Amino acid sequence: MRPDAQAPGAPSTGAQATSAQQDGALEVAVLVSVGRHPVTGRARRADQDARGVELALSLAGARISLLHAGALDEESESALRGYLGMGFSALTLVEQLPGADVVPALADRLSAARPQLVIAGERAEQGEGSGMLPYLLAERLGWPLVGGLAAVEKVENGVATLLQALPRGQRRRLQVRLPAIVTVDAAAAAARQSAFGPAQRGEIEAESAAVEWDEAQPEWNVTPARKRPKRLKIVKAASARDRFKAAAAKAEGGSGQVLTDVTPEQGAEAIFKLLKDEGVLR
Amino acid sequence: MLETLLPILIFSALALAVIGAVRRIRLWRQGRPARVDLLRGLAAMPRRYLVDLHHVVARDKVMSNTHVATAGGFVAAAVLMILVHGLGLGSSERMGPILGGLLLLASAAMFVGSLFVAKRRRNPPARLSKGPWMRLPKSLMAFSASVFLLTLPTLGILPAGTGSVILALALAAVLVWGLGEMFFGMTWGGPMKHAFAGALHLAFHRRPERFSTKGGEGNRSTGLKALNLDDSKAPLGVETPSDFTWNQLLGFDACVQCGRCEAMCPAFAAGQPLNPKKLIQDMVVGLAGGSDAHYAGSPYPGKPVGEHAGSPHGPIVAREGQALVDAETLWSCTTCRACVEECPMMIEHVDAIVDMRRFLTLEHGNTPGKGAEVLDNLIATDNPGGFDPGSRMHWAADLNLPLMRDLGQVDVLLWLGDGVFDMRNQRTLRALVKVLRAAGVDFAVLGNEERDSGDVARRLGDEATFQSLAKRNIATLSQYRFQCIVTCDPHSFHVLKNEYGELGGVYEVRHHSTYIAELFEAGRLHFAPWKGGSVTYHDPCYLGRYNGEYEAPRNVLKALGIDVAEMQRSGFRSRCCGGGGGAPITDIPGKQRIPDMRMNDVKETGAELVAVGCPQCTAMLEGVVDATAEVRDIAELVADALVERPAGSGGGSDSTRAPQSAAGARPEMKEVTS
């Protein structure tokens, strides 16, 4: 196990948030989105967001609120009720019209509610799906962000001990001062079953919020995704063990190099050279 | 002296019995309301007892005769005793000798019956409960013998002063024991409770249509009852014993602990933690409140008695820890209905289990094993495997199957089922298509418009997903016109035939074995003689016990020239393959696997091939390693044996009607017919 590392960028003001709750309960907000089933495209609870909810449920003494920014229609309601079915009586809906940039509204809502921990999935299953939302939120709020979480081990005195998932089953233990935003990796515990009863009874509490339009998106050209060519992994293995290792390996980048203290020009040069070597640029 | 003592004894026993009855009825009334026609039920009760119940009891001839003598003797003796000794009619000039003589006869018959009861209790089979039940034959004898002896002086057969006062008092004491067991125990919870609760259970049964009437046979009534999902106040399944309807609670109380269910239960035999008898007894414990420590029968395999307790308004299954029943007990059931088929008290075990499963799935969200994944798949992709619903017809890319969407109206709608995604079942489906084409049947399939029938979702307790699938299937089917649905999957067959009706879809549905038998009867199929070895047939639960179709598959095999070597457990006693009720999905561990036991049954017949009629059975039985017999679907056997019509059989009486589409392909046939 690697030594504990302090996540960079933790603002010193974070500890003040603890004054927000007197009873000692940990305030956790989970950002949930409307997912899309990979085979049929039907709306569902998004896999990573649901894992985020599960992660929140694993925290002892946490007061969990579910937060979704978007519009409510029949499809999104059935998906959002999927989260309620994990055992919640209510979900907060920050009303946003289609085409709105949800970051400002979410940031306003979070800075008003001041939860200590915000949990989100790594990226949405539909729409832009850039995975940028947690980063943009962290930037706006000035909170630290830790990506790719497998678990939250404990929260003590305004400091959370986190377990970050790395390739090949490795884990890194991190400590971060709260409030913080974390995103959940597919290595986190799978979400519990969503039960019909609580899903139907749960309330979706709509809150109106100012709408800021996403200026960039209308200019984009959206086309259906194409399967991209994948580099074939040619395995020259002599033994079964080698073949297994090769099959189980995630991209490791063994031949890569870490550039530190270089000028932007040197960095660009190195990247340009790599792209030429890999045949991406000709 | 006895003339004053006996009426006091009899009427105080009766009074106590009435008080006990009121208490017991109040226990049942803790359940939810149910719509029951009370008067009609009470009127029908004697027939239900004498015909339907005894039809089941009579499967064991000795026990049936024993019960007729004992119970018949008791009822007659009790009524006559009240008249003779209670109301003092024994001393009247005219009625006395007749009534007294009848009472002697009745008590003698009861005594003979109780001797047989005692004989069975000397070395009781494991399925029988012990405990208080062991004293029952003695109590029966005490009652019948003391009534017999006390009646002798009344009739003047013995002079009134025979014996001493002490002897008379001793006899009276024995009678008190007998009265205590038979009257007091009947309503206060002794073994004789089964008579009181059983009689009312027959009268107020939740499935009155199960029973025969003077007009004809009862139907099987095997479809599960739908939950009301639109009413947000209606409970989603059963959480506490009081969430059952009152007549379900009454039904549990009727259990006579004979253990016939236990002897037939495949999960119990496999060492999974389920015993239908114990489950019903646990519900009785729940409705009265207390622990199961007094239960004196076989426990759930691997679960000692005395650790579980419950109350009428307490949870049956705890979210954490133990309550009345553990969840894995409920999930061990394959819903094969062997217990219900075997139960002489007509108790509905499977309904109760699914009711409790519904709560676990719909409220706790706690379907074990792969349950949650399968349900998610059903919601997202309309099939349990999570396959692309657009790839439903890939298996038949070369078959050029006619689609309902193109035709709109056909004779037969071929329901394919989720077996389309299973390579083994695809062989069965190809065989079935070949058979239908050979017979010139005008058929079509729904193709990608078909969805899972909802069977698995419903048995796993997810009524919401079942109703969603069912309603969409019904909407699809309503667009088309067809005479009947044919399917090779008994689970789809059962759901389409018996469970869609409540949601508005009423169809004529046939299992493929039934339909093939009909085609053969009509002379539309011709088979080469059977050249293979010996064959046995495995009855699928959802075809046999659920729908009563035992004959058609055997008729088809007979038509193929196969002499079926029957397994010991076949027909209505067929042992489940272990594939029903979502059991392979929840996968509760036991000591052995149910399909292994079934293949052992096959091995005992020496058959080289076991014919089946269900994709689940095929999958389960083929999964058995080192099996001695090959597993083939009836459709495959029929397809392999197909021949063109033999030249000599073209008699004028043959009603074969060549359909327009196939007529051109077979001109020789036309020549022969004309």
Interface residues (C-beta under 8 A of the other chain):
Chain A: H37 V39 T40 R42 R44 G85 M86 G87 R192 Q193 S194 A195 F196 G197 P198 Q200 R201
Chain B: S232 L236 T361 L362 E363 H364 G365 N366 T367 G371 A372 L375 D376 I379 A380 T381 G386 F387 D388 P389 D462 E463 A464
